[in-house]
């Protein structure tokens, strides 16, 4: 889960595994695989960093094939 801030200042936790897209319109809009959308105060880059850290924490990025390392066996 990553912690984000709604435009009204309230924080909430979001399961980053369900994030499909993160876009700036200029507000950062997160679309989940379910189609639900969230608008947050964090920038697109901040969300990307939080998601990457979360993936590392749950070891999703520990598999060399998922990281894109072609030469790892």
ChimeraX attribute file (.defattr): number of C-alpha atoms within 10 A of each C-alpha:
attribute: neighborCount
match mode: 1-to-1
recipient: residues
	/A:1	14
	/A:2	14
	/A:3	13
	/A:4	20
	/A:5	15
	/A:6	13
	/A:7	14
	/A:8	8
	/A:9	10
	/A:10	10
	/A:11	13
	/A:12	12
	/A:13	10
	/A:14	15
	/A:15	12
	/A:16	18
	/A:17	14
	/A:18	14
	/A:19	17
	/A:20	12
	/A:21	12
	/A:22	18
	/A:23	15
	/A:24	13
	/A:25	7
	/A:26	8
	/A:27	14
	/A:28	20
	/A:29	19
	/A:30	20
	/A:31	17
	/A:32	18
	/A:33	11
	/A:34	9
	/A:35	11
	/A:36	10
	/A:37	14
	/A:38	16
	/A:39	18
	/A:40	22
	/A:41	18
	/A:42	16
	/A:43	16
	/A:44	18
	/A:45	13
	/A:46	13
	/A:47	21
	/A:48	14
	/A:49	12
	/A:50	16
	/A:51	20
	/A:52	14
	/A:53	14
	/A:54	18
	/A:55	16
	/A:56	12
	/A:57	11
	/A:58	10
	/A:59	10
	/A:60	14
	/A:61	16
	/A:62	12
	/A:63	12
	/A:64	13
	/A:65	12
	/A:66	10
	/A:67	10
	/A:68	10
	/A:69	10
	/A:70	9
	/A:71	7
	/A:72	8
	/A:73	7
